[in-house]
Protein backbone atom coordinates (compact mmCIF):
# COMPACT_ATOMS: atom_id res chain seq x y z
CA UNK A 1 0.00 0.00 0.00
CA UNK A 2 1.47 3.44 -0.95
CA UNK A 3 2.76 5.52 1.90
CA UNK A 4 0.99 8.74 2.87
CA UNK A 5 3.94 10.74 1.52
CA UNK A 6 3.83 9.07 -1.90
CA UNK A 7 0.06 9.63 -2.08
CA UNK A 8 0.60 13.33 -1.36
CA UNK A 9 3.09 13.52 -4.22
CA UNK A 10 0.79 11.91 -6.77
CA UNK A 11 -1.71 13.65 -9.04
CA UNK A 12 -4.11 12.28 -11.64
CA UNK A 13 -5.79 14.05 -14.55
CA UNK A 14 -7.74 13.05 -17.63
CA UNK A 15 -5.55 15.08 -19.99
CA UNK A 16 -2.07 16.42 -19.25
CA UNK A 17 -0.79 19.09 -21.65
CA UNK A 18 2.97 19.66 -21.59
CA UNK A 19 3.59 23.21 -22.80
CA UNK A 20 1.37 26.26 -22.49
CA UNK A 21 2.04 28.03 -25.79
CA UNK A 22 -0.47 28.49 -28.59
CA UNK A 23 -0.80 24.78 -29.42
CA UNK A 24 -0.81 23.64 -25.80
CA UNK A 25 -3.34 26.21 -24.65
CA UNK A 26 -5.64 25.33 -27.58
CA UNK A 27 -5.45 21.67 -26.56
CA UNK A 28 -6.13 22.43 -22.89
CA UNK A 29 -9.10 24.67 -23.66
CA UNK A 30 -10.63 22.15 -26.05
CA UNK A 31 -10.21 19.25 -23.61
CA UNK A 32 -11.68 21.32 -20.79
CA UNK A 33 -14.69 22.26 -22.92
CA UNK A 34 -15.24 18.53 -23.47
CA UNK A 35 -15.55 18.06 -19.71
CA UNK A 36 -12.09 16.65 -19.01
CA UNK A 37 -9.99 17.27 -15.90
CA UNK A 38 -7.05 19.08 -17.53
CA UNK A 39 -3.55 19.85 -16.30
CA UNK A 40 -1.02 22.14 -17.99
CA UNK A 41 2.67 21.68 -17.23
CA UNK A 42 4.92 24.57 -18.31
CA UNK A 43 8.28 25.48 -16.84
CA UNK A 44 7.99 29.07 -18.06
CA UNK A 45 8.35 31.78 -18.90
CA UNK A 46 4.63 31.54 -19.54
CA UNK A 47 3.24 32.83 -22.79
CA UNK A 48 4.69 30.64 -25.53
CA UNK A 49 7.07 31.30 -28.42
CA UNK A 50 4.59 33.21 -30.59
CA UNK A 51 3.89 35.82 -27.95
CA UNK A 52 7.29 36.05 -26.26
CA UNK A 53 9.84 35.50 -29.05
CA UNK A 54 8.04 34.97 -32.32
CA UNK A 55 5.05 36.40 -34.15
CA UNK A 56 4.05 39.33 -31.98
CA UNK A 57 7.42 40.91 -31.10
CA UNK A 58 8.78 40.56 -34.63
CA UNK A 59 5.71 42.10 -36.26
CA UNK A 60 5.90 44.97 -33.78
CA UNK A 61 9.48 45.91 -34.65
CA UNK A 62 8.89 45.37 -38.37
CA UNK A 63 6.16 48.00 -38.29
CA UNK A 64 8.66 50.57 -37.02
CA UNK A 65 11.05 49.82 -39.87
CA UNK A 66 8.21 49.93 -42.39
CA UNK A 67 7.19 53.44 -41.27
CA UNK A 68 10.80 54.58 -41.37
CA UNK A 69 11.22 53.28 -44.93
CA UNK A 70 8.12 55.20 -46.01
CA UNK A 71 9.40 58.38 -44.37
CA UNK A 72 12.60 58.10 -46.39
CA UNK A 73 10.48 58.01 -49.57
CA UNK A 74 8.72 61.30 -48.77
CA UNK A 75 9.97 63.12 -51.90
CA UNK A 76 8.58 60.35 -54.13
CA UNK A 77 5.07 61.21 -52.85
CA UNK A 78 5.47 64.97 -53.22
CA UNK A 79 6.30 65.58 -49.58
CA UNK A 80 9.10 67.56 -48.02
CA UNK A 81 11.92 65.16 -47.15
CA UNK A 82 12.44 64.35 -43.48
CA UNK A 83 15.39 62.96 -41.62
CA UNK A 84 14.34 59.55 -40.35
CA UNK A 85 16.52 57.99 -37.67
CA UNK A 86 15.74 54.88 -35.69
CA UNK A 87 15.81 54.83 -31.89
CA UNK A 88 16.24 51.09 -31.45
CA UNK A 89 15.94 51.31 -27.69
CA UNK A 90 12.54 53.00 -28.03
CA UNK A 91 11.47 50.39 -30.60
CA UNK A 92 12.39 47.63 -28.15
CA UNK A 93 10.52 49.41 -25.34
CA UNK A 94 7.36 49.55 -27.47
CA UNK A 95 7.79 45.89 -28.36
CA UNK A 96 8.20 44.94 -24.72
CA UNK A 97 5.06 46.82 -23.67
CA UNK A 98 2.94 45.08 -26.29
CA UNK A 99 4.44 41.66 -25.61
CA UNK A 100 3.73 42.08 -21.91
CA UNK A 101 0.09 42.88 -22.66
CA UNK A 102 -0.24 39.77 -24.85
CA UNK A 103 1.61 37.63 -22.29
CA UNK A 104 -0.49 38.86 -19.37
CA UNK A 105 -3.64 37.86 -21.24
CA UNK A 106 -2.28 34.37 -21.99
CA UNK A 107 -0.98 33.87 -18.43
CA UNK A 108 -4.38 34.76 -17.02
CA UNK A 109 -5.92 32.19 -19.35
CA UNK A 110 -3.44 29.51 -18.26
CA UNK A 111 -4.24 30.23 -14.62
CA UNK A 112 -7.96 29.85 -15.20
CA UNK A 113 -9.30 27.72 -12.33
CA UNK A 114 -10.75 25.31 -14.87
CA UNK A 115 -7.18 24.05 -15.37
CA UNK A 116 -4.52 22.83 -12.96
CA UNK A 117 -1.31 24.65 -13.83
CA UNK A 118 2.04 23.19 -12.79
CA UNK A 119 4.84 25.68 -13.39
CA UNK A 120 7.60 23.12 -13.66
CA UNK A 121 9.73 21.13 -16.05
CA UNK A 122 8.12 17.86 -17.17
CA UNK A 123 9.87 14.54 -17.67
CA UNK A 124 8.30 11.24 -18.64
CA UNK A 125 8.94 8.35 -16.26
CA UNK A 126 6.59 5.96 -18.08
CA UNK A 127 4.06 6.15 -20.93
CA UNK A 128 1.34 7.20 -18.46
CA UNK A 129 3.30 9.25 -15.95
CA UNK A 130 5.51 12.32 -15.76
CA UNK A 131 7.60 13.89 -13.05
CA UNK A 132 7.11 17.62 -12.49
CA UNK A 133 8.24 19.74 -9.56
CA UNK A 134 8.62 16.82 -7.20
CA UNK A 135 5.22 15.42 -8.15
CA UNK A 136 4.25 12.31 -10.07
CA UNK A 137 1.46 13.23 -12.48
CA UNK A 138 -0.50 10.45 -14.13
CA UNK A 139 -2.64 11.12 -17.20
CA UNK A 140 -5.13 9.15 -19.21
CA UNK A 141 -3.89 11.13 -22.21
CA UNK A 142 -0.95 13.45 -22.84
CA UNK A 143 -0.52 16.26 -25.35
CA UNK A 144 3.10 17.24 -25.93
CA UNK A 145 3.38 20.88 -27.05
CA UNK A 146 6.91 21.85 -26.03
CA UNK A 147 7.66 23.92 -29.14
CA UNK A 148 11.05 24.34 -30.78
CA UNK A 149 14.53 25.67 -30.18
CA UNK A 150 17.29 27.06 -32.39
CA UNK A 151 19.05 24.37 -34.40
CA UNK A 152 22.65 23.57 -33.64
CA UNK A 153 24.88 23.77 -36.70
CA UNK A 154 28.30 22.23 -37.12
CA UNK A 155 30.19 25.12 -38.70
CA UNK A 156 33.76 25.08 -37.33
CA UNK A 157 34.53 28.20 -35.30
CA UNK A 158 30.93 29.48 -35.19
CA UNK A 159 30.38 28.83 -31.49
CA UNK A 160 33.79 30.22 -30.59
CA UNK A 161 33.13 33.38 -32.60
CA UNK A 162 29.84 33.79 -30.71
CA UNK A 163 26.68 34.37 -32.68
CA UNK A 164 23.24 35.71 -31.86
CA UNK A 165 19.83 34.17 -32.54
CA UNK A 166 16.42 35.76 -32.98
CA UNK A 167 15.92 35.58 -29.20
CA UNK A 168 18.86 37.89 -28.56
CA UNK A 169 18.24 40.12 -31.58
CA UNK A 170 14.82 41.08 -30.25
CA UNK A 171 16.45 42.73 -27.25
CA UNK A 172 19.38 44.49 -28.97
CA UNK A 173 19.21 48.20 -28.13
CA UNK A 174 22.00 49.46 -30.35
CA UNK A 175 22.06 48.42 -33.98
CA UNK A 176 25.32 46.80 -35.12
CA UNK A 177 27.23 48.56 -37.88
CA UNK A 178 27.21 45.36 -39.93
CA UNK A 179 25.35 42.07 -39.76
CA UNK A 180 26.04 38.71 -41.39
CA UNK A 181 22.79 36.72 -41.66
CA UNK A 182 23.18 32.96 -42.00
CA UNK A 183 20.08 31.58 -43.68
CA UNK A 184 17.31 32.74 -45.99
CA UNK A 185 14.13 31.50 -44.36
CA UNK A 186 11.31 33.41 -42.70
CA UNK A 187 13.26 34.49 -39.62
CA UNK A 188 16.33 35.42 -41.65
CA UNK A 189 14.55 37.65 -44.15
CA UNK A 190 12.40 39.50 -41.61
CA UNK A 191 15.33 40.38 -39.36
CA UNK A 192 17.63 41.15 -42.28
CA UNK A 193 15.27 43.76 -43.70
CA UNK A 194 14.53 45.24 -40.29
CA UNK A 195 18.17 45.91 -39.48
CA UNK A 196 18.99 47.07 -43.01
CA UNK A 197 16.20 49.65 -42.80
CA UNK A 198 17.43 51.08 -39.51
CA UNK A 199 20.97 51.55 -40.83
CA UNK A 200 22.88 48.28 -40.47
CA UNK A 201 24.93 46.98 -43.42
CA UNK A 202 23.43 43.53 -44.01
CA UNK A 203 24.81 40.54 -45.91
CA UNK A 204 22.78 37.35 -46.29
CA UNK A 205 24.37 33.95 -46.93
CA UNK A 206 21.85 31.33 -48.03
CA UNK A 207 22.56 27.65 -48.70
CA UNK A 208 19.54 27.28 -51.00
CA UNK A 209 19.22 28.53 -54.55
CA UNK A 210 16.95 31.42 -53.50
CA UNK A 211 15.63 33.13 -50.43
CA UNK A 212 12.65 31.26 -48.93
CA UNK A 213 13.91 28.15 -50.70
CA UNK A 214 11.00 26.01 -49.47
CA UNK A 215 8.75 28.02 -51.79
CA UNK A 216 8.77 28.33 -55.57
CA UNK A 217 11.88 30.04 -56.88
CA UNK A 218 10.03 33.00 -58.42
CA UNK A 219 8.86 33.93 -54.92
CA UNK A 220 12.39 34.00 -53.52
CA UNK A 221 13.75 35.84 -56.54
CA UNK A 222 11.12 38.57 -56.29
CA UNK A 223 11.91 39.14 -52.61
CA UNK A 224 15.67 39.11 -53.26
CA UNK A 225 15.24 41.73 -55.98
CA UNK A 226 13.42 44.04 -53.56
CA UNK A 227 16.07 43.44 -50.88
CA UNK A 228 18.92 44.26 -53.25
CA UNK A 229 17.17 47.51 -54.17
CA UNK A 230 17.40 48.38 -50.46
CA UNK A 231 21.13 47.65 -50.36
CA UNK A 232 21.09 44.16 -48.83
CA UNK A 233 23.78 41.88 -50.24
CA UNK A 234 22.48 38.36 -50.93
CA UNK A 235 24.60 35.36 -51.84
CA UNK A 236 22.81 32.06 -52.51
CA UNK A 237 23.99 28.52 -53.09
CA UNK A 238 26.79 28.87 -50.55
CA UNK A 239 28.55 26.13 -48.63
CA UNK A 240 29.76 27.20 -45.18
CA UNK A 241 33.31 26.20 -44.26
CA UNK A 242 34.44 27.95 -41.06
CA UNK A 243 34.27 31.14 -39.01
CA UNK A 244 37.24 33.15 -37.78
CA UNK A 245 37.35 36.14 -35.45
CA UNK A 246 39.50 39.22 -35.01
CA UNK A 247 39.18 42.42 -32.99
CA UNK A 248 37.60 44.07 -36.03
CA UNK A 249 34.83 41.48 -36.51
CA UNK A 250 33.84 37.96 -37.45
CA UNK A 251 34.47 36.36 -40.84
CA UNK A 252 32.57 33.55 -42.54
CA UNK A 253 34.59 31.47 -44.99
CA UNK A 254 32.42 29.78 -47.63
CA UNK A 255 32.33 28.50 -51.18
CA UNK A 256 29.97 29.63 -53.91
CA UNK A 257 30.04 28.02 -57.35
CA UNK A 258 33.29 26.32 -56.37
CA UNK A 259 34.98 29.61 -55.50
CA UNK A 260 36.24 30.37 -51.98
CA UNK A 261 34.94 33.64 -50.55
CA UNK A 262 34.67 35.50 -47.26
CA UNK A 263 32.35 38.07 -45.75
CA UNK A 264 32.91 39.87 -42.46
CA UNK A 265 30.65 41.71 -40.03
CA UNK A 266 30.43 42.97 -36.49
CA UNK A 267 27.70 40.44 -35.63
CA UNK A 268 26.75 37.00 -36.98
CA UNK A 269 23.05 36.20 -36.85
CA UNK A 270 22.33 32.46 -36.85
CA UNK A 271 18.99 31.96 -38.64
CA UNK A 272 19.56 28.44 -39.94
CA UNK A 273 16.31 27.03 -38.63
CA UNK A 274 14.76 25.58 -35.51
CA UNK A 275 14.23 22.02 -34.30
CA UNK A 276 11.66 20.33 -32.05
CA UNK A 277 12.32 20.94 -28.37
CA UNK A 278 12.56 17.55 -26.66
CA UNK A 279 15.31 18.54 -24.21
CA UNK A 280 14.88 16.88 -20.84
CA UNK A 281 11.49 15.41 -21.73
CA UNK A 282 12.81 11.82 -21.66
CA UNK A 283 10.54 10.70 -24.47
CA UNK A 284 12.33 7.34 -24.43
CA UNK A 285 10.43 6.53 -21.23
CA UNK A 286 7.18 7.46 -22.98
CA UNK A 287 7.90 4.93 -25.70
CA UNK A 288 7.01 7.28 -28.56
CA UNK A 289 8.61 7.10 -31.98
CA UNK A 290 11.17 9.80 -32.78
CA UNK A 291 12.73 10.33 -36.22
CA UNK A 292 15.44 12.95 -36.83
CA UNK A 293 14.62 14.62 -33.53
CA UNK A 294 10.89 15.07 -34.13
CA UNK A 295 7.90 13.27 -32.69
CA UNK A 296 6.19 11.25 -35.40
CA UNK A 297 2.42 11.72 -35.56
CA UNK A 298 -0.44 10.66 -37.77
CA UNK A 299 -3.11 12.97 -39.20
CA UNK A 300 -5.02 12.61 -35.91
CA UNK A 301 -1.97 13.97 -34.04
CA UNK A 302 -1.38 10.66 -32.24
CA UNK A 303 2.17 9.46 -31.71
CA UNK A 304 3.09 5.77 -31.76
CA UNK A 305 1.49 5.65 -28.29
CA UNK A 306 -2.25 6.06 -28.97
CA UNK A 307 -2.84 8.05 -25.77
CA UNK A 308 0.03 10.48 -26.39
CA UNK A 309 -0.36 13.31 -28.90
CA UNK A 310 2.20 15.83 -30.21
CA UNK A 311 1.21 19.23 -31.61
CA UNK A 312 2.87 22.38 -32.90
CA UNK A 313 6.58 22.79 -33.57
CA UNK A 314 7.49 19.64 -31.64
CA UNK A 315 6.21 17.43 -34.47
CA UNK A 316 7.87 19.65 -37.12
CA UNK A 317 4.99 19.25 -39.59
CA UNK A 318 3.88 22.83 -40.16
CA UNK A 319 5.59 25.26 -37.76
CA UNK A 320 2.90 27.91 -38.22
CA UNK A 321 0.87 29.21 -35.27
CA UNK A 322 -2.66 28.92 -36.61
CA UNK A 323 -1.91 25.38 -37.76
CA UNK A 324 -0.41 24.55 -34.38
CA UNK A 325 -3.65 25.74 -32.76
CA UNK A 326 -5.64 23.55 -35.15
CA UNK A 327 -3.43 20.60 -34.24
CA UNK A 328 -3.94 21.27 -30.52
CA UNK A 329 -7.71 21.35 -30.92
CA UNK A 330 -7.66 18.18 -33.01
CA UNK A 331 -5.49 16.30 -30.51
CA UNK A 332 -7.65 17.33 -27.56
CA UNK A 333 -10.86 16.33 -29.30
CA UNK A 334 -9.45 12.92 -30.13
CA UNK A 335 -8.11 12.47 -26.60
CA UNK A 336 -11.53 13.19 -25.08
CA UNK A 337 -13.72 11.40 -27.65
CA UNK A 338 -12.26 7.90 -27.97
CA UNK A 339 -15.55 6.36 -29.08
CA UNK A 340 -16.19 8.57 -32.14
CA UNK A 341 -14.32 8.76 -35.45
CA UNK A 342 -11.07 10.65 -35.02
CA UNK A 343 -10.69 14.13 -36.38
CA UNK A 344 -7.77 14.63 -38.75
CA UNK A 345 -5.85 17.61 -40.12
CA UNK A 346 -6.58 18.53 -43.73
CA UNK A 347 -3.48 20.22 -45.14
CA UNK A 348 -5.21 21.33 -48.35
CA UNK A 349 -5.48 24.90 -47.07
CA UNK A 350 -2.06 25.21 -45.41
CA UNK A 351 -0.70 28.72 -45.71
CA UNK A 352 2.37 30.71 -44.73
CA UNK A 353 3.01 34.45 -44.49
CA UNK A 354 6.26 36.41 -44.38
CA UNK A 355 6.01 40.00 -43.14
CA UNK A 356 8.77 41.55 -45.17
CA UNK A 357 8.21 44.42 -47.60
CA UNK A 358 6.98 43.22 -50.03
CA UNK A 359 5.05 40.70 -48.00
CA UNK A 360 4.96 37.06 -49.04
CA UNK A 361 1.91 34.81 -48.70
CA UNK A 362 1.37 31.31 -50.04
CA UNK A 363 -1.53 28.88 -49.72
CA UNK A 364 -2.27 25.40 -50.95
CA UNK A 365 0.01 23.72 -53.46
CA UNK A 366 3.11 25.23 -55.05
CA UNK A 367 4.34 24.47 -58.55
CA UNK A 368 7.16 22.39 -57.08
CA UNK A 369 4.71 20.31 -55.04
CA UNK A 370 2.53 19.77 -58.08
CA UNK A 371 5.49 18.54 -60.10
CA UNK A 372 6.74 16.29 -57.29
CA UNK A 373 3.29 14.77 -56.80
CA UNK A 374 2.49 14.59 -60.54
CA UNK A 375 -0.53 16.84 -60.10
CA UNK A 376 -1.56 18.54 -63.38
CA UNK A 377 -2.12 22.29 -63.19
CA UNK A 378 -2.44 25.52 -65.11
CA UNK A 379 -0.76 28.61 -63.71
CA UNK A 380 -0.75 32.31 -64.43
CA UNK A 381 0.66 35.36 -62.71
CA UNK A 382 0.28 39.12 -62.86
CA UNK A 383 2.71 41.81 -61.63
CA UNK A 384 1.87 44.54 -59.15
CA UNK A 385 3.99 46.90 -61.28
CA UNK A 386 1.14 46.91 -63.83
CA UNK A 387 -1.71 47.20 -61.32
CA UNK A 388 -3.40 50.55 -60.82
CA UNK A 389 -3.88 50.60 -57.04
CA UNK A 390 -0.34 49.32 -56.46
CA UNK A 391 0.99 52.09 -58.70
CA UNK A 392 -0.94 54.67 -56.66
CA UNK A 393 0.59 53.26 -53.47
CA UNK A 394 4.09 53.14 -54.94
CA UNK A 395 4.21 49.42 -54.12
CA UNK A 396 5.32 47.86 -57.38
CA UNK A 397 7.36 44.83 -56.32
CA UNK A 398 5.99 41.34 -56.68
CA UNK A 399 3.14 39.45 -58.29
CA UNK A 400 0.08 37.26 -57.77
CA UNK A 401 0.19 33.68 -59.04
CA UNK A 402 -2.65 31.17 -59.19
CA UNK A 403 -2.56 27.40 -59.72
CA UNK A 404 -5.72 25.68 -60.96
CA UNK A 405 -6.82 22.25 -62.07
CA UNK A 406 -6.85 22.03 -65.89
CA UNK A 407 -10.17 20.15 -66.09
CA UNK A 408 -12.45 22.44 -64.10
CA UNK A 409 -10.35 25.45 -63.05
CA UNK A 410 -10.50 24.68 -59.31
CA UNK A 411 -8.03 26.84 -57.40
CA UNK A 412 -5.46 24.55 -55.75
CA UNK A 413 -2.69 27.02 -54.90
CA UNK A 414 -1.92 30.71 -54.66
CA UNK A 415 1.18 32.80 -54.12
CA UNK A 416 1.43 36.53 -53.55
CA UNK A 417 4.53 38.67 -53.25
CA UNK A 418 3.50 42.27 -52.83
CA UNK A 419 1.66 44.89 -50.77
CA UNK A 420 -0.67 43.48 -48.09
CA UNK A 421 -0.08 39.95 -49.38
CA UNK A 422 -0.89 38.43 -45.97
CA UNK A 423 -4.34 40.03 -46.09
CA UNK A 424 -5.04 39.44 -49.78
CA UNK A 425 -4.31 35.71 -49.63
CA UNK A 426 -7.33 35.12 -47.41
CA UNK A 427 -9.77 35.75 -50.26
CA UNK A 428 -8.02 32.99 -52.18
CA UNK A 429 -8.02 30.66 -49.17
CA UNK A 430 -11.78 31.23 -48.83
CA UNK A 431 -12.30 30.36 -52.50
CA UNK A 432 -10.16 27.24 -52.05
CA UNK A 433 -12.13 26.25 -48.94
CA UNK A 434 -15.29 26.07 -51.05
CA UNK A 435 -13.42 24.37 -53.94
CA UNK A 436 -13.97 27.51 -56.00
CA UNK A 437 -12.58 28.08 -59.47
CA UNK A 438 -10.83 30.71 -61.55
CA UNK A 439 -14.26 31.47 -63.03
CA UNK A 440 -15.61 32.09 -59.52
CA UNK A 441 -12.86 34.67 -58.95
CA UNK A 442 -14.11 36.55 -62.00
CA UNK A 443 -17.73 36.33 -60.90
CA UNK A 444 -17.02 37.64 -57.39
CA UNK A 445 -17.36 41.48 -57.44
CA UNK A 446 -14.09 43.31 -56.79
CA UNK A 447 -14.24 47.00 -55.98
CA UNK A 448 -12.10 49.36 -58.08
CA UNK A 449 -9.49 50.53 -57.35
CA UNK A 450 -8.32 47.94 -54.83
CA UNK A 451 -5.34 45.68 -54.47
CA UNK A 452 -7.71 42.71 -54.30
CA UNK A 453 -8.89 43.04 -57.89
CA UNK A 454 -5.44 41.99 -59.12
CA UNK A 455 -6.45 38.32 -58.59
CA UNK A 456 -8.88 38.59 -61.51
CA UNK A 457 -6.09 39.01 -64.07
CA UNK A 458 -4.33 35.66 -63.61
CA UNK A 459 -7.80 34.09 -63.30
CA UNK A 460 -8.59 35.40 -66.79
CA UNK A 461 -5.34 33.96 -68.11
CA UNK A 462 -6.12 30.55 -66.69
CA UNK A 463 -9.58 30.52 -68.29
CA UNK A 464 -7.94 31.40 -71.60
CA UNK A 465 -5.66 28.38 -71.16
CA UNK A 466 -8.76 26.27 -70.55
CA UNK A 467 -10.35 27.61 -73.74
CA UNK A 468 -13.33 29.11 -71.92
CA UNK A 469 -12.92 32.73 -73.03
N, C-alpha and C positions, 0 to 999 in steps of 0.2 A: 504493500500500500504506500503511495507517495507520501513523503513527509509534508508537514504543514508548510515548511519553507519552500519546497519545490512547487506546491500548489499555488503559493502566493506569487511565484515567478512565472506562472503559466497563464497564457491568454488564448482564447479561441474566438475566431471570427468566421463568418461565411466566406467573405472575400477579403483578401489582403492585397493591397496595391502598393508596390514598392516604387516610390517616386511620385512626387506631387506636382510635376510640371503639367503642360497642357494635355498630354495623352493620359497621364495618371489621374489627373483631376477629372477628366471626362469619363474615365472608367469608374472612378469612385462614385461620381454623381449618378451615373446610369445604374450602377448596381444598387445604390441606396434607393433610387426611385422604384426599383423592382422589389423592394422590401427586404433586402439583404442587410445583415450586420456587417458593416464595412470598416476596415482599418486602413489607414494610410501610413506608410513608413517612409520618412524622408529625413536624411541627415542634415539638410539645409546647405546653404541658405535657401529658405523657402521662396518659391516664386517660379522656378523653372527657367530653362535656357532662353526661351522666347522672350520672356519679360526681362530677365536680368542681363543677358549677354547676347541676345540674338535679334529677333525681329524689331522689337520696340526701340531699344537704344540706337540701333543702326539707322532706322528710318528717321529718328529724331535728328541725328547729326547730319544725315544726308540732306535734310530739308534746309539746314543752314547753308550748306555749300551750294545748293541749288539757287537759293535767293542771291547769294554772293555772285554766282556766275551770271545771273540775269542783270544785276547791278552793273557789272563790268560791260554789258552790252547796251548800256543806256543810249549811246549815240546812234546805234542801229535803229532804235525806235523813236528817234527824233527828240531825245531827252538830253538835257545837259549832263555831261559825264560826271560821275562821282568817284571818289576814291574809296574803294571797298577793301577793308582789311579785316581779317578774321581775328577774333579774340577766342582762341581755342579753349581757354579756361572758362569763359562765359558759356560757350557751347556745351562743354561738359557739365557745367552747373545746371543748365536747362535740361539736359538729358537726364541727369540724376534726379531732378525734381519729378519729371514725368515717370521715370522708371519706378520711383518710390511710390507714386500714386497707384500705378498698375500693380506693383508688388503688394501693397497694403490691401488692395481689393482681393487679390488671390489668396493672401495669407488668411484674411478673414473667412474666405470660403473654405479653406482647408481646416480651419478651426471650428467650423460649423459643428454644433453638438450632435448632428446626425452621424458624424464620423467619429472614429477614435484615431487621433493623430499621435503617432510615436515619432518624435524628433530624434532619430538615431540612425546609425548605419545598420543595414540589414545584411545578414549572411545566412544562406541556406545551410541547415544541418541535416536535412532529409527532404525528400520530395514534398512533404506535407508540413514542414516546420522550418521556421527561421529563428535566428538569434538576433535580438535588437535591444540595445541598452540594458543588458543584464536580464532580459526577459526571453522566454521561449514562447513564440507566437505560432499557433497552429491554424491553418486555413483549409477550408474545403476547396477553395480555388485561390490561385495567385495570379496577379497581373504584374508583370515586370515592365516598368516604364522608367528605367534609369538613364535614358538619354544617351548622349555621346560625349566624347572628349577629343581633343586635338590629336591627330595621327602622329605617331613617331616616325621619322624618316631617317634613313641611314646614309646621310650625306656626310662624309668625313670632314671634321672640323666645324660643323654647324653648331653643335651644342657648345663647343668651347668658345666659339665666337659670340655666343649668346644672341638669341633671336627673340622676337616678340610675336605673340599670337593676337587674335582678335580680342581676347579677353583683356590683355594689357593695353591694346591700342585704343580701346574705348575710354580709358582713363588718362591718356596722355594729355598733358596741359600745355605743352610747348611743342609745336610742330617741328619735326626734324627737317634739316636742310635738304636731305636726300633720303629716299626710301627705295629699297630693293624688294619687290613683291615676288615671292615664289609661289606660282600657281596662277590659274586663270579661270577659276570657278566663281561661283556667286559671291563668296566672301571676299575673294581677291579683287574682283572688279569693283565692288561697291567701295571698299576701303581705298583702293588705288585712286579712284576718281575723287573721292572726298579729299584726300590729302593733296592731290594735284591742284584742286581748286582753291585750297587755302594757302598755296604757295610752296609746297614741297616738290622737289624734282623727283619724279617717279619713273622707275624702270620696272617693267613686268617681264618675268621669265616664265614661260609656259611650256610644259612638256608636250602638250597636245598640238595639233596642227592649227588650231584657232583658239581664241578665247571661248569660254563656255563650250568646251569640246564635247560635252554630252549631248549637245543640241546639233541641229543641222549646221553645216559650215557657213551658209550664207548669213545665219544669225550672228555667229561670232565675228565674221568679217565686217558686218555692218557696225557692230559695236566697236571693234578695233579701229575702224576708220574714224569714228567720232572721237575716240580717245586720242588718236594721233593728232587730230585737229586741235586738241587741247594741250598738246605738248607732251603727252605720255609716250615713252618709248616702250615698244612691245616687241619681244623676240619670242617666236614660237618654235616648236619642234626642237627644243633644247634638251640636252642630256647633262644633268648636274654631275660634277666631278668632285669638287672639294671647296671648302671655304677657308680663307686665311684672314688674319686680322693684323692691323697696324694701328698706331695712335691716330692716324687720319681717317680710319674707317674699316669697313669689312668688305672683302672681295669674294665674289662667287666665280669659280672657275668652271666653265662648261664648254660643251661642244655643240655646234649648230651646223648642220650640213657637212659634218666631218671636219669642221674648222674649229680649233681651240680659240676661245674668247674669254674675256673677263668683264665684269661690271662691278663697280664699287659704290658703296653708299654708307651714310652714317648709321642707318638702321636696316636690319633685315627682318622682313615681315613674313613669317611662315604661314602660308594659306594653302597648304597642300592637302587639305581635306580633314575630315573627322572620322572617328571610328566608334562603334558601339561601346558604351561604358559598362563593362562587366567587372571592373576592378573591385576586388574584395567581396564579390557577391557569392563566390564559391558555388557556381552553377554546376560543378561536377557532382556535388552532393544532391542537387535537385534532379540529376539524371536527364537533363535536357540536351538535345543535340545542338552542337555549336560547329559552324563551318566558317573558317577564315575570320574568327573573332566575332561572328554575329549569331544571334539566336535564330534558328530556322523555324519558320512558322508556315502554316497553311493559310488559305484564303479566309478561314474563320479565326485567325490569329492564335490558334493553338500551337504550342510547341510539340515536341515528341512526347511530352507528358500531357495527356488530355485535360488535366485540371490546371495546367500552368499555361498562361498566355503571355505574349510579348508584344508590346506596341510602341510605336514611335521610333526614334532613332536607333534604339537598341536592336531592332531587327533589320535595320539598314535597307528597308524596302524602298520607301519614299520619304526621305527626311524633310518633309514639308509639314508645317504646323497643322493646317486644316485637315490634312490626311492623317496625321497622328491622332488628332481628336476623333476622327471617324473610326480609326482603328481601336481606340480606347472604348468608344461606345459599342462597337461590334463585339469586342472581347468580353465586356461586362454583360452584355445581353446574353451571349452564349454561356457565360459562367453561371448565370442565374436562371436560365431557361433550358435545362438539360433535356427536357422531354418534348421540345419542339424542334423543327428543322433549324439548323444553324444559319445564322446570318453570315454572309461573306462580303468581302470588299470587291467592288467592281472598279477596276482601274481604267475603264473606258474614258472617264472624264478627268483623269489626272492632269494637273496643271502645275506650272511653276512660274514665278515672277521674279524679276531682278530689277531692283530699284535704282538703277543707274540713270543717266541722262544721255541718250534716249533709254527709256525703260524697255525691258524685254519681258514678253509674256508668251508662254506656249501652253497648248492644251491638246489632249488626245495624242494621236500618232504623229510622228515626224516622218520625213521622207526616208531617213535611214532605217527607221523601224519598219516601214512598209517594205522596203527592199529586203531587209533581213528576214521578214516573215512572209515574203512572197505575196504581199497584199497589193492588188492592183489599185491604182489611184490616178486621178487627174489633179494637177496643181496649177495654180496661177497666183501671181503676186502683183502688187501695185505700190509704187513709191510715194511716201509722204511728200517728197519734193515736188510732186505734180498734183498735190491735193490742196484745194483752195483754203480751207480752214487752217491747215498746217502752215501754209504760206503766210497767212495773216498773223499767226502766232510766232513766226520765225523759227519753227521747229521742223526742219526739213529732213533730218536724218532718219533712215529706216524705211520700213515697208510693212505691208500686211500680206500674209500668204495663207491660202486655204488649200486643204487637201480633201478631195471628195471621191466617193465611189464612182467608177465610170458608168455603171449600169443605171443608177437612179439619182446620182448627184448628192447622196447623203454626205453631210459634212463629218469627216472622221478625224480631222486635225486642223489646227490653226496656230499660226505664229505671227507675233507682232513685235517689231522693233520700232519704237517711235514714241511720240508724246502720249502720255496717259495710257500706255499699253496695258498696264495692270488693271485698269478700269474697263477699257474697251473689250478685252478678251472675254469678259463675262457675258456679253451678248452672244458670243459664239459658243460659249459653254452651254448657255441656255438652249440654243438651237440644237446643239449636239445631244443634250439631255432628252429632247423630244424626237431625236432621230430626224431632225430637220435637214433640208437640202439647200443647195445653192439657189434653187428657184425660190425657196421660202425667204432667203435673205433679200431677194429682189422684191418680194411681195410685202415684206414688213416695211411700213413707212419709216423713213429716216429724214429727220428734220434737216434743212439746209440753212446756213452752213454749219455743219458739225464735223468733228473728227470721226464720229461713228459711221457716217455715210461712206467712208472709204471702203468698207467691207463689200459694198455692192459692186465695185469695179472688178475685183478678181472673181466674184461670183458670176458676173457676166461672161468673163473669159472662159470659165469652166463650162458654162452652158453652151458657148460656141463650140468648145471641144466636143461636147456631147451631141452637137448638131441640132440643138433645140431652138436656136435663134439665128 
